[in-house]
């Protein structure tokens, strides 16, 4: 059986699984791709600036065991219905391979870890190993009219996010929009309907606690880590 | 380092590397995905009919050695210019991972190898191992306005294909359109300008020989294998 080895790692603002956007491109945070030896060379990415988007094939590296289950419970279905693992993008899958489309923000050939690619929209845990990077080719990869099954419109069940005035000052003003964006996509693991329950997740330098009642999410605490 | 194991194999009409379309979706041939144990179960694909397209992550299995080169010579650039391997979809890449989008034609739950998924547009060698199958989600995967760098418009340098009357009868009339389509995309390994040279490739049950002069490709022989 083939062994695969990381060609790079990606450094993101998501230190824990909880709170990572459910797909790529949903939140515009910037991540950094740093190559491993022997791929840490400008030659390996020569010409990449001609593209706007990249595919990353990466490892769900927190899943130490390969999943043996043929079915998973997609959060979008409320976490109760079971679907086939190959009919979902679930992280719990046979070879632990993830696939994400990210937008190239810029390349840096001058820093100590050069070349580095900064990308936008990665839905990936901080420090994740990358197995391959490929340019996005719209003529073969873009199918805007494809049917998206039960995944449906990801934006249709967004939450309204409230951050009270005394709490909002705990975060840098420039970080607030992305925090709101992540929260609006409902980072709860499964749909749960307990308005008293307090959820906690980490993003960038913050630990953020919140409650959800119906379709309204209220932040109750922001701590700097 | 993680080991990955095939979850399925794909059976296509392309018995050799030469002549395979350069990307998925360019030729509408039908291929068949057959699962390996323990994934050969209707449970593993439950719900997949809700999607129109799938991602396949597969192995460039003819490349026994992992490529050590950081650069490749894309056929689209005439085979002379070198580009970074991560700026191309070249088959010669670090972990030999391929990525293709295919369209679901139908599923079959009744045959001996069931469940089987028939897909359209695979640019993959017959018998190739598949490491993962994921549904295509247009809201995160479709970026029709992405910039496609030097790959440009794949259809801009199509060849005109001529199959003389006595030769065209050697193939089933229903196979002619797809043979023409494959040939029009110029299956020559690199751009070469030798109008006398005869190229040969296999497709489905045929061995097809042809010549290319300027932008005109002339078929000189079709044999049934």
Boltz contact constraints between the chains, C-beta under 6 A:
constraints:
  - contact:
      token1: [A, 1]
      token2: [B, 3]
      max_distance: 6.0
  - contact:
      token1: [A, 1]
      token2: [B, 5]
      max_distance: 6.0
  - contact:
      token1: [A, 2]
      token2: [B, 4]
      max_distance: 6.0
  - contact:
      token1: [A, 3]
      token2: [B, 1]
      max_distance: 6.0
  - contact:
      token1: [A, 3]
      token2: [B, 3]
      max_distance: 6.0
  - contact:
      token1: [A, 4]
      token2: [B, 2]
      max_distance: 6.0
  - contact:
      token1: [A, 4]
      token2: [B, 4]
      max_distance: 6.0
  - contact:
      token1: [A, 4]
      token2: [B, 95]
      max_distance: 6.0
  - contact:
      token1: [A, 5]
      token2: [B, 1]
      max_distance: 6.0
  - contact:
      token1: [A, 7]
      token2: [B, 94]
      max_distance: 6.0
  - contact:
      token1: [A, 23]
      token2: [B, 140]
      max_distance: 6.0
  - contact:
      token1: [A, 24]
      token2: [B, 140]
      max_distance: 6.0
  - contact:
      token1: [A, 25]
      token2: [B, 140]
      max_distance: 6.0
  - contact:
      token1: [A, 41]
      token2: [B, 70]
      max_distance: 6.0
  - contact:
      token1: [A, 43]
      token2: [B, 70]
      max_distance: 6.0
  - contact:
      token1: [A, 43]
      token2: [B, 71]
      max_distance: 6.0
  - contact:
      token1: [A, 43]
      token2: [B, 84]
      max_distance: 6.0
  - contact:
      token1: [A, 44]
      token2: [B, 70]
      max_distance: 6.0
  - contact:
      token1: [A, 44]
      token2: [B, 84]
      max_distance: 6.0
  - contact:
      token1: [A, 44]
      token2: [B, 85]
      max_distance: 6.0
  - contact:
      token1: [A, 44]
      token2: [B, 86]
      max_distance: 6.0
  - contact:
      token1: [A, 45]
      token2: [B, 84]
      max_distance: 6.0
  - contact:
      token1: [A, 45]
      token2: [B, 86]
      max_distance: 6.0
  - contact:
      token1: [A, 45]
      token2: [B, 87]
      max_distance: 6.0
  - contact:
      token1: [A, 46]
      token2: [B, 83]
      max_distance: 6.0
  - contact:
      token1: [A, 46]
      token2: [B, 84]
      max_distance: 6.0
  - contact:
      token1: [A, 47]
      token2: [B, 83]
      max_distance: 6.0
  - contact:
      token1: [A, 47]
      token2: [B, 84]
      max_distance: 6.0
  - contact:
      token1: [A, 47]
      token2: [B, 87]
      max_distance: 6.0
  - contact:
      token1: [A, 48]
      token2: [B, 87]
      max_distance: 6.0
  - contact:
      token1: [A, 50]
      token2: [B, 149]
      max_distance: 6.0
  - contact:
      token1: [A, 50]
      token2: [B, 150]
      max_distance: 6.0
  - contact:
      token1: [A, 51]
      token2: [B, 147]
      max_distance: 6.0
  - contact:
      token1: [A, 51]
      token2: [B, 149]
      max_distance: 6.0
  - contact:
      token1: [A, 52]
      token2: [B, 146]
      max_distance: 6.0
  - contact:
      token1: [A, 52]
      token2: [B, 147]
      max_distance: 6.0
  - contact:
      token1: [A, 53]
      token2: [B, 143]
      max_distance: 6.0
  - contact:
      token1: [A, 53]
      token2: [B, 146]
      max_distance: 6.0
  - contact:
      token1: [A, 57]
      token2: [B, 97]
      max_distance: 6.0
  - contact:
      token1: [A, 70]
      token2: [B, 41]
      max_distance: 6.0
  - contact:
      token1: [A, 70]
      token2: [B, 43]
      max_distance: 6.0
  - contact:
      token1: [A, 70]
      token2: [B, 44]
      max_distance: 6.0
  - contact:
      token1: [A, 71]
      token2: [B, 43]
      max_distance: 6.0
  - contact:
      token1: [A, 83]
      token2: [B, 46]
      max_distance: 6.0
  - contact:
      token1: [A, 83]
      token2: [B, 47]
      max_distance: 6.0
  - contact:
      token1: [A, 84]
      token2: [B, 43]
      max_distance: 6.0
  - contact:
      token1: [A, 84]
      token2: [B, 44]
      max_distance: 6.0
  - contact:
      token1: [A, 84]
      token2: [B, 45]
      max_distance: 6.0
  - contact:
      token1: [A, 84]
      token2: [B, 46]
      max_distance: 6.0
  - contact:
      token1: [A, 84]
      token2: [B, 47]
      max_distance: 6.0
  - contact:
      token1: [A, 85]
      token2: [B, 44]
      max_distance: 6.0
  - contact:
      token1: [A, 86]
      token2: [B, 44]
      max_distance: 6.0
  - contact:
      token1: [A, 86]
      token2: [B, 45]
      max_distance: 6.0
  - contact:
      token1: [A, 86]
      token2: [B, 133]
      max_distance: 6.0
  - contact:
      token1: [A, 87]
      token2: [B, 45]
      max_distance: 6.0
  - contact:
      token1: [A, 87]
      token2: [B, 47]
      max_distance: 6.0
  - contact:
      token1: [A, 87]
      token2: [B, 48]
      max_distance: 6.0
  - contact:
      token1: [A, 87]
      token2: [B, 135]
      max_distance: 6.0
  - contact:
      token1: [A, 89]
      token2: [B, 134]
      max_distance: 6.0
  - contact:
      token1: [A, 94]
      token2: [B, 7]
      max_distance: 6.0
  - contact:
      token1: [A, 95]
      token2: [B, 4]
      max_distance: 6.0
  - contact:
      token1: [A, 95]
      token2: [B, 131]
      max_distance: 6.0
  - contact:
      token1: [A, 95]
      token2: [B, 132]
      max_distance: 6.0
  - contact:
      token1: [A, 97]
      token2: [B, 57]
      max_distance: 6.0
  - contact:
      token1: [A, 97]
      token2: [B, 132]
      max_distance: 6.0
  - contact:
      token1: [A, 101]
      token2: [B, 141]
      max_distance: 6.0
  - contact:
      token1: [A, 131]
      token2: [B, 95]
      max_distance: 6.0
  - contact:
      token1: [A, 132]
      token2: [B, 95]
      max_distance: 6.0
  - contact:
      token1: [A, 132]
      token2: [B, 97]
      max_distance: 6.0
  - contact:
      token1: [A, 133]
      token2: [B, 86]
      max_distance: 6.0
  - contact:
      token1: [A, 134]
      token2: [B, 89]
      max_distance: 6.0
  - contact:
      token1: [A, 135]
      token2: [B, 87]
      max_distance: 6.0
  - contact:
      token1: [A, 136]
      token2: [B, 146]
      max_distance: 6.0
  - contact:
      token1: [A, 137]
      token2: [B, 148]
      max_distance: 6.0
  - contact:
      token1: [A, 137]
      token2: [B, 151]
      max_distance: 6.0
  - contact:
      token1: [A, 138]
      token2: [B, 144]
      max_distance: 6.0
  - contact:
      token1: [A, 138]
      token2: [B, 146]
      max_distance: 6.0
  - contact:
      token1: [A, 138]
      token2: [B, 148]
      max_distance: 6.0
  - contact:
      token1: [A, 139]
      token2: [B, 154]
      max_distance: 6.0
  - contact:
      token1: [A, 140]
      token2: [B, 23]
      max_distance: 6.0
  - contact:
      token1: [A, 140]
      token2: [B, 24]
      max_distance: 6.0
  - contact:
      token1: [A, 140]
      token2: [B, 25]
      max_distance: 6.0
  - contact:
      token1: [A, 141]
      token2: [B, 101]
      max_distance: 6.0
  - contact:
      token1: [A, 142]
      token2: [B, 142]
      max_distance: 6.0
  - contact:
      token1: [A, 142]
      token2: [B, 143]
      max_distance: 6.0
  - contact:
      token1: [A, 142]
      token2: [B, 144]
      max_distance: 6.0
  - contact:
      token1: [A, 143]
      token2: [B, 53]
      max_distance: 6.0
  - contact:
      token1: [A, 143]
      token2: [B, 142]
      max_distance: 6.0
  - contact:
      token1: [A, 144]
      token2: [B, 138]
      max_distance: 6.0
  - contact:
      token1: [A, 144]
      token2: [B, 142]
      max_distance: 6.0
  - contact:
      token1: [A, 144]
      token2: [B, 144]
      max_distance: 6.0
  - contact:
      token1: [A, 146]
      token2: [B, 52]
      max_distance: 6.0
  - contact:
      token1: [A, 146]
      token2: [B, 53]
      max_distance: 6.0
  - contact:
      token1: [A, 146]
      token2: [B, 136]
      max_distance: 6.0
  - contact:
      token1: [A, 146]
      token2: [B, 138]
      max_distance: 6.0
  - contact:
      token1: [A, 147]
      token2: [B, 51]
      max_distance: 6.0
  - contact:
      token1: [A, 147]
      token2: [B, 52]
      max_distance: 6.0
  - contact:
      token1: [A, 148]
      token2: [B, 137]
      max_distance: 6.0
  - contact:
      token1: [A, 148]
      token2: [B, 138]
      max_distance: 6.0
  - contact:
      token1: [A, 149]
      token2: [B, 50]
      max_distance: 6.0
  - contact:
      token1: [A, 149]
      token2: [B, 51]
      max_distance: 6.0
  - contact:
      token1: [A, 150]
      token2: [B, 50]
      max_distance: 6.0
  - contact:
      token1: [A, 151]
      token2: [B, 137]
      max_distance: 6.0
  - contact:
      token1: [A, 154]
      token2: [B, 139]
      max_distance: 6.0
